[in-house]
Amino acid sequence: MSPTTAAAYYPLPAMSSELPVWAYSAPGAPEAQTLPVFLAPPPPPALPAGYRMPPPPPPCPLAFRVPSTLLFQMDYRRSHSLVQFLRDEGAVPTPEEDMTREQVIRKLKKIVMDWAKQVGHEQRVPPRRVTATVLTYGSYTLGAHGPESDIDALCVGPCIATLPHHFFVVLRQILQRRPEVSGVQSVENAKVPLMRFIFSGISVDLTYAQLPVIDAVQAINSSSPQFLRKLDSRSWRSLSGVRVNEQIVQLVPDAEKFQVLLRCIKLWARRRGLHCHLLGFFAGIHLAILAAYICQKYPKATVNGLFTMFFEIFAHWHWQIPVDLHGQPSKCRLSDGCLMPIVMPCTPPELCASNMTESTFGKIREELMRGYALTKDLWKHDFEWTWLFEPFPYVTKYDQFLRIALCAPTSEELSDWAGWVKSRFRYLILKLEGDGIVCDPDPSPEVDHSVAMPNTVYYWGLVPQTNGYLDINSLKEDFMKDVVNDVYGKVKCTHSELTMSIVGSSELPKSMYGDSFYSQHLPRYMVGYQAATDCWSAVG
C-alpha cells in the first residue's frame, strides 16, 4: 500500500456486532476525527459568606481533531512490529525448514503406499490394485505453521488394512525400522487414534481412516459421498480434520492475513500455557476456527486490528453461544460439559472435541481478558509485544504444585508411556476439581537429571478453594485406575512408573524460573486477574 493511503478509524462502540476497526479507505485528503477529552474546570472564585454553592454542571467534552493519517501510521507501525516480532521469535519457518517438511511428507506417502502393497500381498489381493496415501491438515496445510509445529497427517488406507493390526502393528514396525524415524508412540484408545513420531527432526501426528474400497487413492480423490456414508465412526472423526481445513480455506476472505493472525494466536497460546489439548486447553483446530471467525467479521482490518479484535471479541464472548463460521444458529447439541463450544465448518456441522474443564476454561478466560487489557489502547506509545507474549510465570503465580513424574527403562518406552498417561490427564484434573482444587497444568515437561532412567516430569499449579487435605496417595491410586482401565493400559505400565508429590515453588527446577514482568504493564484492575462480574456478556 502506498504511503498516501489513508486509514479511517472510528471509536469502537462496546461490543457492537459491526465494529469498524482500522479499515483502509481510498486515498485522498486526510479526514479529521473528533475524540472527547474531559478536562478539569478552573477553581471557582471565592463566594460571599452564607452563599450556597450550586451543584457543578456535568463536564463538557473539549474536542480536538486527530488526522486519520496519524491513526493509520500508529496502526501500521504496530502491525509491522507484530510481523517483525513473529520473525524475531522464530515463529516463521525458513525456506529450508519448509523444504524438509515437504520431503518428510513425500517419504511418508511412499512408506504408506509400500505398506498398502504389503498388506495386499498378505491378503492375497493383487498389489497393483491396493493403494493408500497421506493427506495433511492442520496449521501446515493452512500455511500458519512454525518451525516447532508438528505435521498433522492422515493415512488413508484400503478396506483390507485394519486399524488395530495393520496400522498400529505392521505400519508401526515399518516406521521403527526407518533410520530417520524415532520416538514412535501409539495412542490407540483416544477418540481419534493416532501414532506420534519424529521424522527427520519433525514431529508427526498420524491418524488413520479405513475406506470401504481397495483403491483408497482413487476413492479419496473422487470425494464421492457414498464412501463417506460407509465409514466407521473412528475413520469419520479422523477425516474431519481434512474436511474442516478445506472449508476454512474457502471461508477466509484473505488467506495471508489469516495465516499471520493464526501464527500470532498460536504463539500467544504457547507462551501463556494454553496450547495442549490433552491438558484441557486449546487444540489447533480451535485456534484456527477462532482466527477464521475474526477474519470473516473484519475482512478489511489490518493485522494489528485483527489481533486486537480477537481479544476484544472472545474476552467478552457469552460461551453458551457456539462460535460458527457459517453465521447461523448452530444445530449442534451442546452437552452439559461443553464449556467452549466451537463448531467445525463441515457438513453436517459438528462441535470440536474438547477436554476443557472448569479450571482450564477459567484460565483461558483470564488470559483473554489480559490480552484485551494490553492491546485495547492504540494510543499507548511505549507498548511492546513482549508484554503480551511473556511466558506464563508459574513460579510466582502459585505456591504449591502437583509433581507428576513418569519413568521407563528406555526412551522408546517412555515416549509410549507418557503419551498414554497424557491421554488420561483430564481424569486427574477432574479429580482435583472434585476435591475443591483449581488446577493449572503446565504443558511444558521437564526432565529430572538426578534420575538415571529416562523420565519426564510435569508440574501443575494448585489453588485450593477449601481448607481440606489432599491425600496424594489416594489421588494417585484413583488416577491409576483410569490409566490401567483396560489391557492396553496394563501392558503400558508393566515396566514403567508414575509418581506424584506436592512440592512448593522453591522446589521447582531452575528452568521454570525467569525474569517476569507479569503484572507490570497491566491496569491496576487487571492485576491478579480480578475481572468484573459482567465481563462475560454476550457478543453479537
C-alpha atoms as one frame of an Amber mdcrd trajectory, in Angstrom:
protein
   0.000   0.000   0.000   1.299   3.444  -0.901   2.211   5.912   1.858  -0.603
   8.175   0.782  -3.245   5.574   1.514  -5.407   6.759   4.376  -6.921   4.602
   7.086 -10.204   5.577   8.641 -10.527   4.974  12.361 -13.767   5.076  14.285
 -14.174   4.900  18.057 -15.189   1.342  18.880 -18.647   1.095  20.479 -18.601
  -1.518  23.184 -19.477  -4.975  21.924 -21.195  -3.933  18.718 -21.679  -6.663
  16.142 -20.469  -4.270  13.452 -17.284  -2.899  14.971 -15.332  -0.954  12.321
 -11.663  -1.420  13.072  -8.690   0.134  11.362 -10.167  -0.331   7.891  -8.452
   1.009   4.819 -10.179   3.793   2.897  -9.497   5.177  -0.546  -6.582   7.599
  -0.950  -7.493  11.242  -0.507  -7.265  14.158   1.841  -6.925  13.090   5.469
 -10.145  13.266   7.395 -10.189  14.601  10.920 -11.751  12.624  13.713 -13.279
  14.122  16.837 -12.361  12.463  20.115 -13.824  13.514  23.509 -11.321  14.618
  26.148 -12.525  15.668  29.602 -10.522  18.456  31.271 -10.924  19.661  34.839
 -12.512  23.181  35.126 -10.530  26.021  36.767 -11.090  26.595  40.511 -14.164
  28.787  41.290 -13.748  32.301  42.811 -14.385  32.884  46.498 -18.085  33.130
  47.436 -19.750  35.544  49.893 -20.461  34.229  53.363 -23.699  32.281  53.615
 -23.976  31.713  49.886 -24.552  28.067  48.976 -22.669  26.632  46.035 -24.990
  25.144  43.375 -24.198  21.627  42.147 -21.477  21.640  39.473 -22.580  21.121
  35.874 -21.510  17.941  34.102 -18.081  18.120  32.457 -18.113  19.426  28.917
 -16.117  17.490  26.367 -13.497  19.549  24.609 -12.895  18.171  21.168  -9.676
  18.139  19.247  -9.140  16.880  15.752  -6.846  13.933  15.020  -5.945  13.343
  11.368  -6.776   9.827  10.248  -3.285   9.588   8.727  -1.851   9.679  12.252
  -4.123   6.856  13.328  -3.158   4.897  10.231   0.542   5.379  10.946   0.195
   4.166  14.527  -1.783   1.111  13.434   0.636   0.432  10.587   3.624   0.598
  12.924   2.007  -1.837  15.327   1.128  -4.225  12.511   4.656  -4.018  11.107
   6.223  -4.507  14.546   3.952  -7.520  15.166   5.037  -9.243  11.954   8.665
  -8.453  12.749   8.184  -9.818  16.268   6.986 -13.132  14.820  10.132 -13.351
  12.702  12.405 -12.398  15.591  10.794 -15.035  17.819  11.274 -17.753  15.193
   7.552 -18.227  14.600   8.012 -18.173  10.812   9.864 -21.153   9.262  12.702
 -20.686   6.817  12.516 -21.966   3.215  14.937 -24.738   4.175  12.664 -25.852
   7.012   9.665 -25.889   4.692  11.629 -27.981   2.208  12.381 -30.519   4.943
   8.669 -30.796   5.723   7.848 -31.398   2.067  10.466 -34.159   1.927   9.018
 -35.779   5.061   5.538 -35.821   3.534   6.815 -37.295   0.243   8.702 -40.051
   2.074   5.717 -40.752   4.296   3.447 -41.141   1.266   5.851 -43.665  -0.261
   6.092 -45.601   3.026   2.308 -45.783   3.272   1.917 -46.884  -0.340   4.502
 -49.661   0.116   2.747 -50.676   3.328  -0.579 -50.987   1.469   1.062 -53.176
  -1.194   2.485 -55.399   1.561  -0.948 -55.738   3.172  -2.423 -56.599  -0.223
   0.172 -59.314  -0.736  -0.590 -60.813   2.697  -4.332 -60.726   1.973  -3.802
 -62.289  -1.482  -5.078 -59.203  -3.261  -3.164 -58.084  -6.391  -0.803 -55.388
  -5.040  -1.310 -53.220  -8.123  -4.943 -52.723  -7.078  -4.200 -51.783  -3.470
  -3.343 -48.149  -2.742  -3.020 -45.805   0.215  -1.926 -42.210   0.650  -1.284
 -39.457   3.188  -3.266 -36.223   3.468  -2.110 -33.298   5.589  -4.234 -30.876
   7.570  -3.830 -28.500  10.477  -1.548 -25.469  10.621   0.833 -26.819   7.975
  -1.868 -27.072   5.324  -3.325 -23.723   6.394   0.090 -22.075   5.947   0.338
 -20.981   9.586   2.897 -23.466  10.915   6.049 -22.562  12.771   9.478 -24.222
  12.960   8.370 -26.247  16.009   4.909 -27.131  14.690   4.124 -30.763  14.109
   2.670 -32.185  10.917  -0.910 -33.393  11.235  -1.262 -36.203   8.722  -3.992
 -38.678   7.839  -3.182 -42.128   6.478  -5.994 -43.133   4.103  -5.918 -46.906
   3.689  -7.905 -49.652   1.940 -10.613 -51.820   3.467  -8.213 -54.752   3.956
  -5.887 -52.722   6.232  -7.309 -52.721   9.753  -6.586 -50.157  12.431  -5.561
 -52.461  15.350  -3.226 -54.758  13.421  -2.114 -53.296  10.101  -1.859 -49.648
  11.251  -0.751 -49.955  14.880   1.412 -53.071  14.434   2.567 -53.511  10.842
   2.942 -49.844   9.883   4.474 -49.026  13.244   7.141 -51.706  12.767   7.931
 -50.333   9.310   8.360 -46.837  10.734  10.533 -48.037  13.612  12.936 -49.654
  11.147  13.494 -46.346   9.358  16.739 -44.621  10.492  15.173 -41.139  10.234
  12.224 -42.087  12.485  12.391 -42.096  16.291  10.146 -41.877  19.348   7.229
 -43.836  17.882   4.310 -43.946  20.300   0.748 -45.182  19.870  -2.377 -43.600
  21.327  -4.840 -46.330  20.466  -7.774 -45.649  22.776  -8.162 -41.938  22.087
 -11.270 -40.527  20.374  -9.077 -40.179  17.296  -6.446 -42.985  17.500  -3.028
 -41.956  16.223   0.695 -42.608  16.131   3.201 -39.945  17.118   6.817 -39.994
  15.988   9.761 -37.844  14.973  10.614 -37.950  11.271  13.860 -36.182  10.276
  13.550 -33.964  13.343   9.889 -33.049  12.741   7.071 -34.282  14.968   4.280
 -36.087  13.115   0.789 -36.989  14.336  -0.539 -39.723  12.049  -4.196 -40.762
  12.218  -5.929 -43.427  10.151  -9.068 -43.644   8.019 -10.065 -47.013   6.572
 -12.042 -46.609   3.347 -14.517 -49.322   2.227 -12.594 -49.856  -1.050  -9.348
 -51.412  -2.253  -8.085 -48.399  -4.221  -8.068 -45.751  -1.483  -6.285 -43.110
  -3.583  -8.912 -43.083  -6.312 -11.741 -43.053  -3.764 -10.398 -40.124  -1.743
  -9.658 -38.105  -4.877 -13.195 -38.573  -6.150 -14.683 -37.345  -2.831 -17.736
 -39.479  -3.502 -20.388 -39.197  -0.752 -21.072 -42.940  -0.962 -17.659 -43.714
   0.513 -18.146 -41.243   3.353 -21.505 -42.744   4.303 -19.927 -46.188   4.731
 -17.111 -45.042   7.029 -16.952 -46.234  10.615 -17.135 -43.582  13.335 -13.392
 -43.529  14.049 -12.486 -43.096  10.380 -15.115 -40.367  10.091 -13.576 -38.453
  13.003 -10.108 -38.881  11.514 -11.286 -37.403   8.214 -12.904 -34.415   9.935
  -9.593 -32.543  10.164  -9.106 -32.660   6.399 -12.714 -31.672   5.711 -12.563
 -28.736   8.140  -9.308 -27.483   6.618 -10.868 -27.322   3.182 -13.827 -25.337
   4.493 -11.693 -22.850   6.408  -9.612 -22.107   3.330 -12.793 -21.358   1.386
 -14.433 -19.231   4.100 -11.480 -16.954   4.939 -11.554 -13.722   2.861  -7.791
 -13.027   2.996  -5.524 -16.062   3.366  -2.360 -14.072   4.089  -3.876 -12.081
   6.971  -5.436 -15.243   8.340  -2.067 -17.004   8.363  -0.377 -14.145  10.209
  -3.220 -13.885  12.721  -3.204 -17.633  13.387   0.568 -17.565  13.910   0.104
 -14.747  16.439  -2.629 -16.596  18.317  -0.667 -19.854  18.379   2.464 -18.138
  19.723   0.394 -16.354  22.371  -1.283 -19.615  23.411   2.061 -21.404  23.631
   3.711 -18.673  25.695   0.771 -18.418  28.080   0.438 -22.195  28.602  -2.828
 -22.655  26.682  -1.719 -24.894  23.828  -2.096 -28.512  24.991  -5.408 -30.132
  24.071  -4.800 -33.190  26.276  -4.431 -30.946  29.331  -7.759 -29.227  28.722
  -6.616 -26.207  26.711  -6.825 -25.276  23.030  -6.341 -27.689  20.175  -5.032
 -26.371  16.877  -8.473 -26.621  15.264  -9.957 -24.404  17.992  -7.477 -21.621
  17.310  -7.868 -21.919  13.532 -11.656 -21.511  13.706 -11.440 -18.589  16.141
  -8.921 -16.852  13.871 -11.092 -17.503  10.819 -14.111 -16.033  12.622 -12.274
 -12.756  13.274 -11.028 -12.587   9.678 -14.569 -13.151   8.424 -16.016 -10.457
  10.654 -13.390  -7.804   9.798 -12.146  -8.548   6.266 -10.527  -5.099   5.782
  -8.792  -4.859   9.155  -5.015  -4.769   9.490  -3.051  -7.493  11.256  -2.917
  -5.406  14.412  -6.649  -4.718  14.165  -7.443  -8.422  13.741  -5.287  -9.444
  16.691  -6.781  -6.714  18.869 -10.313  -7.746  17.942  -9.517 -11.390  18.696
  -9.127 -10.409  22.353 -11.932  -7.812  22.234 -14.477 -10.311  20.917 -13.575
 -13.509  22.758 -12.757 -11.907  26.112 -16.416 -10.854  26.218 -17.998 -13.796
  24.416 -21.004 -15.476  26.016 -19.850 -19.092  25.748 -23.312 -20.583  25.765
 -23.369 -19.379  22.137 -21.189 -21.536  19.837 -18.667 -19.904  17.508 -19.839
 -20.771  13.998 -18.172 -19.680  10.753 -21.421 -20.073   8.829 -23.020 -17.271
  10.822 -26.238 -19.066  11.594 -27.760 -20.707  14.674 -25.953 -23.969  15.228
 -27.883 -27.222  15.021 -25.289 -28.979  17.179 -26.486 -30.284  20.521 -24.495
 -28.808  23.397 -23.651 -31.291  26.129 -23.545 -30.188  29.757 -19.754 -30.471
  29.855 -19.139 -28.344  26.752 -17.639 -25.135  28.145 -16.311 -23.549  24.948
 -18.451 -24.716  22.000 -16.755 -24.188  18.632 -18.472 -25.562  15.529 -16.430
 -27.231  12.816 -17.393 -25.842   9.377 -18.308 -29.156   7.793 -21.458 -30.974
   6.714 -23.143 -31.965   8.900 -21.896 -29.417  11.475 -20.088 -30.892  14.458
 -18.621 -29.489  17.635 -14.860 -29.608  18.024 -13.745 -32.219  20.510 -12.666
 -30.618  23.761 -11.064 -31.689  27.045 -11.670 -28.382  28.830 -12.584 -28.386
  32.495 -13.665 -25.587  34.830 -10.033 -24.963  35.821  -8.580 -24.772  32.328
 -11.550 -22.842  30.944 -11.131 -20.321  33.749  -7.505 -19.747  32.845  -8.369
 -19.316  29.152 -10.904 -16.608  30.009  -8.409 -14.857  32.273  -5.751 -14.849
  29.576  -8.204 -13.482  27.013  -9.045 -10.630  29.399  -5.345  -9.990  29.963
  -4.779  -9.817  26.205  -7.703  -7.428  25.850  -6.371  -5.161  28.596  -2.932
  -4.993  26.967  -3.987  -4.448  23.343  -7.081  -2.245  23.536  -5.225   1.087
  23.831  -3.921   2.128  20.405  -2.516   5.344  21.894  -0.069   3.635  24.250
   3.226   4.845  22.762   5.509   2.589  24.842   3.587  -0.588  24.002   5.757
  -3.681  23.462   4.588  -7.001  22.066   6.858  -8.752  24.571   4.313  -7.840
  27.260   1.576  -9.829  25.571   3.781 -12.808  24.685   5.565 -13.015  28.028
   5.833 -16.663  29.206   3.348 -17.501  31.918   5.034 -17.120  35.342   4.057
 -20.351  37.058   6.720 -19.894  39.735   5.385 -16.559  41.005   1.718 -17.339
  40.367   1.376 -20.472  42.508   2.723 -21.581  45.886   2.005 -25.302  45.517
   2.436 -27.694  42.619   1.476 -31.256  41.837   4.598 -33.007  40.572   3.919
 -35.934  38.201   6.999 -37.949  37.244   6.929 -40.641  34.542   9.815 -43.099
  34.146  10.529 -46.026  31.809  13.541 -48.286  31.078  14.124 -46.866  27.569
  13.340 -43.674  25.699  11.031 -45.532  23.344   9.054 -46.995  26.248   8.963
 -43.599  27.968   7.535 -41.987  24.837   4.785 -44.613  24.701   4.117 -44.409
  28.441   3.989 -40.598  28.512   1.657 -40.493  25.522  -0.757 -42.895  27.172
  -0.736 -41.154  30.566  -1.240 -37.717  28.967  -4.326 -39.038  27.207  -5.790
 -39.767  30.686  -4.766 -36.466  32.326  -8.253 -34.992  32.037  -9.493 -37.541
  34.579  -6.830 -36.362  37.012  -7.801 -32.708  36.563 -11.447 -33.583  37.237
 -10.467 -35.488  40.387  -8.591 -32.435  41.679 -11.549 -30.193  40.929 -13.785
 -32.660  42.752 -11.544 -32.208  45.795 -12.001 -28.427  45.626  -8.678 -27.605
  43.964  -8.283 -25.338  40.930  -5.568 -26.749  38.710  -3.338 -25.092  36.087
  -1.256 -27.744  34.272   1.990 -26.507  32.745   2.091 -28.133  29.276   5.896
 -27.984  29.063   7.522 -31.118  30.525  10.770 -31.079  32.480  13.485 -33.720
  32.976  14.826 -34.792  36.367  18.561 -35.205  35.712  19.099 -36.749  39.143
  17.251 -39.876  37.981  19.159 -42.389  35.844  16.126 -43.761  33.982  14.607
 -41.826  31.068  11.918 -39.622  32.592   9.611 -36.680  32.039   8.120 -34.520
  34.788   5.026 -32.296  34.790   4.248 -29.518  37.263   0.667 -28.357  37.801
  -0.113 -25.195  39.734  -2.646 -25.774  42.533  -5.041 -23.318  44.156  -7.074
 -24.952  46.967 -10.570 -23.487  47.246 -11.197 -25.034  50.667  -9.162 -25.858
  53.753  -9.400 -29.583  53.102  -6.487 -32.019  52.972  -5.322 -33.555  49.693
  -4.417 -37.204  50.131  -1.782 -37.665  47.424  -1.696 -41.448  47.809  -5.445
 -41.718  47.353  -5.266 -39.351  44.370  -2.614 -41.474  42.681  -4.472 -44.698
  43.406  -7.685 -43.349  41.861  -5.864 -41.989  38.813  -4.008 -45.256  38.207
  -7.393 -46.968  37.892  -8.047 -44.756  34.868  -4.582 -45.422  33.476  -4.847
 -49.230  33.686  -8.572 -49.478  32.979  -8.002 -51.918  30.114  -5.458 -54.427
  28.852  -3.672 -51.751  26.843  -3.014 -49.612  29.915  -1.891 -52.596  31.994
   0.698 -53.544  29.362   1.992 -49.954  29.244   2.703 -49.764  32.964   4.352
 -53.180  33.297   7.876 -51.744  33.280   7.016 -48.038  33.700   6.453 -45.901
  36.759   4.328 -42.942  37.801   4.944 -40.982  40.992   3.101 -37.999  42.449
   4.020 -35.500  45.125   3.171 -31.985  46.299   6.057 -29.507  46.066   6.491
 -25.823  46.777   7.600 -23.202  44.269  11.102 -23.243  45.782  11.447 -26.903
  44.739  10.789 -26.283  41.062  13.604 -26.800  38.534  15.637 -23.729  37.607
  14.428 -23.937  34.021  10.990 -22.798  35.226  12.399 -19.611  36.721  12.901
 -16.445  34.739  12.620 -12.685  34.918   8.967 -11.747  34.813   7.109  -8.501
  34.423   3.831 -10.346  34.705   1.631  -7.554  36.066   3.930  -4.609  35.452
   2.143  -3.471  32.292  -1.453  -4.272  33.276  -4.007  -1.758  34.502  -4.451
  -1.961  38.258  -7.843  -3.646  37.975  -6.293  -6.448  35.924  -3.515  -7.364
  38.350  -4.335 -10.761  39.810  -6.980 -11.347  37.130  -9.785  -9.798  39.150
 -12.246  -9.438  36.297 -15.537  -7.599  36.590 -18.566  -9.771  37.252 -20.207
  -8.742  33.975 -17.168  -9.227  31.750 -18.612 -12.340  30.111 -21.585 -10.671
  28.479 -22.756 -11.757  25.046 -21.351 -10.531  21.798 -23.412 -10.076  18.702
